[in-house]
């Protein structure tokens, strides 16, 4: 059965049915379709379009469908074009002619737009919750790291030593911006399209404000054409998820490097590593690599969707059916990566001695020598040139930098202390910097931010209850 079969004189060609069917993927909207349908029924009853008795019958049938779907007893039929058709078909089987009233005053256009907003609202809240969980793991490991330090890098070249806590929290703050984006997207999409009909509303006495309130939306649409054709919220969701994927990719790349023998900074727990089918000695960081690799998939979903919608005329076009698969897959991939990365960071072992040995090279304190000269009154550009010359001389002549510093009249024996292991990292004192006092203050700021974000995420509209 199609919902529009009365218009056409013959059945749909098999090739058309195969090409246009969306049930294999949009069945994921079943829960949201039932939620939206219940609100629609209550709206029909409020408007007097169905009687109270009919509303009770329809709601009972929807509850029965819900039970069948939850238990796995729901039987999809070969001619169920999509999840909306399947639900209405089963409701009609259960409720007879009363079931045929379910779709009164509603189009699949506003129905699917409502379902998808409900789905996004719920699932983006779940993603945000799991981002906060990963942040909590990073915070815990940062606190555990104490005064451990490692080289900070620019251009993948050793630059200055930084506390390991500072490095881990750098990822935590990037994820905080992801939470911001997810929360903002949920708040922006929290508008009900139900009542817009196919594109122009209805002549029936419907009350879109009532059903919007029933569904927990902030309000209802302002323009029916826009309501059924708007998929900005899908693009925004895909962007949020793609940028999360980019952050995962950076984290994954770092873990791949750090766990290599060349770096030797990190050792994966066996439960979060894989082996080789051929090489007995291998321990591979597959979670980190897939976290890096899936970023391309997420960016591709975003790019593909933007290209799909860039030239669509108002209002609804079947092209919009293409919104679901990239969205569903992006959420699934991101949630999988969040859980796996949380496990990796919770269990990874740091080789602190190896990290600190790498950070204690004399070059890591070069800027401290220049800043010492600045404090003594030398212009920074001159100080920079002087120290750079000493570094170059040390490399070319194979003379320890400490000897050259001690012998230089502008520096001397007092400056050599800056080159001692563990000293340079303690000199980063500016707010937000990588030294002990600044990082201690940063940890407190991050704890406060996490507390705020936990509340924001938990109180998002449509957020499922915490496990």
Secondary structure, 3 states (H helix, E strand, C coil): CCCCHHHCCCCCCHHHHHHHCCHHHHHHHHHHHHHHHHHHHHHHHHCCCCCHHHHHHHHHHHHHHHHHHHHCCCCCCCCCCCHHHHHHHHHHHHHHHHHHHCCCCCCHHHHHHHHHHHHHHHHHHHHHHHHHHHHHHHHHHHHHHCCCEEEEEECCEEEEEEEHHHHHHHHHHHHHHHHHHHHHHHHHHCEECCCCCCCCCCCCCCCHHHHHHHCCCCEECCCHHHHHHCCHHHHHHHHHHHHHHHHHHHHHHHHHHHCCCCCCCEECCHHHCECCCCCCCCCECHHHHHHHHHHHHHHHHHHHHHHHHCCCCCCCCHHHHHHHHHHHHHHHHHHHHHHHHHHHHHHCEECHHHHHHHHCCHHHHHHHHHHHHHHCCCCHHHHHHHHHHHHHHHHHHCCCHHHHHHHCCCCCHHHHHHHCCCCHHHHCCCCCCCCHHHHHHHHHHHHHHHHHHHHHHHCCCCCCCCC
